[in-house]
Amino acid sequence: MRHIRDKSFVLILAGFVGVISGFAAVSLKGAVHFIHSLLYNEVFVLNKYAHLLAPLLGISLTVLTAKYVFKEKLGHGITSILYAISKKSSIISKGKMISRMVTSALTVGFGGSVGLEAPIVVTGSAIGSNIANIMHLNYKKRTLLIGCGAAGAISGIFNSPVAGVIFSMEVILSNVTIAGFIPLLISSVFASLVSLTLLGDDVLFSFRLTDDFKASDAPFYILLGVVSGLVSVYFSRVTFKIEAMLTNVKDAFPRVLMGGIALGLIAFIFPPLFGEGYETIKLLLTGNENSVIVESFLASEDNKWSITLFVLGLVLIKPVASALTIGSGGSGGIFAPSLFLGGVTGFLFAFVLNSFFSDSVSISNFTLIGMCGVMSGVLHAPLTAMFLIAEITSGYELFVPLMLVSAISYTTSNFFEKHSFYTKHLFERGDMHKTKDRLILSQIDISKLIEKDLLQIRPEATLQDLTNLVKISKRNIFPVVDDKERLLGIVTLDDVRNIMFNDEKRNSVLVNSLMHDPPAHVSSNDSMSTVMSKFELTGAWNLPVIDENRYIGFLSKSRIFNTYRTHLQRHDKD
């Protein structure tokens, strides 16, 4: 290792991360396929009502496994990766290298209406982070290997190396140079090779184009882009709202019971919402939409209306099903739900045009491009959506409508939702920042900057007592605290400069008559953006730190600036 250059060493590690991520993707797909086969070939054949209980069983097993085996909370995996990059120096726990694979296999295998992509991205990212830790790499290289793991995960599960690289650049990493781009390529290619070797064409989702793109359909594609953007906003808002409602149920058992039973009922009424839903998309793409509604109560002789109403129901209910799965304790991501929702939206759009307006547009093309549109709007990743659909269809014949719909959907979604599904809560909490300076500030630990060398004084002390402190203190601020460590006020050297040598007042003037309130106070739990806002509003250079009504110390603006400068130099050096 001493004879290998740093850049070459990172490339070797990137390839290694890609290989392991590829194996992880193949293993996860195999586990879910095994559970699905067991359910459909053994359980559902004996009793069709097993649909009602399968999701509840899967979510229950997931919650128990996460709590007692891995001892971690689940939630949205990619959001946790972005949080680790922003706030934890790109350090991801070792447990995440395996926990999300096991829990998502249980959730999705038993019918949870979420996807495998986010869990495998978490797995790949955790692999990259921990390999970087073992090799004692710095923050910048550790973050790069996290991106390599994410790229390898997407590449391995879809056999789409280009989409894997672009996903990592759009969603995981904020700034990628050419030097950082090459490791992503290597990791993605190696993961794709592993997937091809072990799975061949049996990847998560693939389809061969059957219809050509017609330029005359461009107005319809523009309209589909707007519809996809609005559906993206609907998906995000409904998902967040239902998850928040379930989160308010503090006890895990009632939450699992509510979510699992509701999801089971939904999957029983709308069987395509059982699991990821890729099989349904394949049926719609190949013109077998009748097979999708064959077991539905909406099936009727007027097939045109029954298909329209059933697919519309899928569009409206899919966000609810996904939110119930994750909110009740299941493990999975919204990557697959966004693709499913886009597919049924595109199909419904084309089917209505052909059935009710006597147009003749390609249903398969609109289904695929709808997948791209909604994914672009939900993830705010238009390039990833474009290249993923292009790669899983083994061609770029639809690239023009893909570009058009992706751009319009992203713009429409961004008008209503400024942040992506993954980053919305992080930005709202101040845990993620777009600019470099705010990112560096957010990485500074406030608790390590608190100054505790300021000499305290009691409110009943005299001016003489304060003068004695001034003689030995190196600071010009004196916090006034009571016997319960509560801050009552502060006295500065300027407050007593004119009277501190007055013999008549030394024993008669008390500190409580000299003290005044600080302009503001902060907490050691405040975000750095909150702290800097208070410094800015008050114009102060020092603010007291108060936690649970107890005086802790003072925070100095000059010390924050010095720490920021040190972090900036280290960041640029890395």
Buried (B, 14 or more C-beta within 10 A) or exposed (E): EEEEEEEEBBBEBBBBBBBBBBBBBBBBBBBBEEBBEEBEEEBBEEEEEBBBBBBBBBBBBBBBBBBEEBEBEBBBBBBBBBBBBBBEEBBBBEBBBBBBBBBBBBBBBBBBBBBBBBBBBBBBBBBBBBBBBEBEBBBBBBBBBBBBBBBBBBBBBBBBBBBBBBBBBBBBBBEBEEEBBBBBBBBBBBBBBBBBEBBEEEBBBBBEBEBEBEEEBEEBBBBBBBBBBBBBBBBBEBBBEBBEEBEEBEEBEEBBBBBBBBBBBBBBBBBBBBBBBBBBBBBBBEEEBEEBBEBBEBBEEEEEEBBBEBBBBBBBBBBBBBBBBBBBBBBBBBBBBBBBBBBBBBBBBBBBBBBEEEEEBBBBBBBBBBBBBBBBBBBBBBBBBBBBBBBBBEEBBBBEBBBBBBBBBBBBBBEBBEBBBBBBBBBEEBBBBEEEEBBBBBBBEBEEBBBEEBBBBBBEBBBBBBBBBBEEBEBBBBBBBEEEEEBBBBBBBEBBEEBBEEEEBBEEBBBBEBBEEBBBBBBBEBBBEEBBBBBEEEEBEBBBBBBEEEBBBBBBBEBBEEBBEEBBEEBEEE
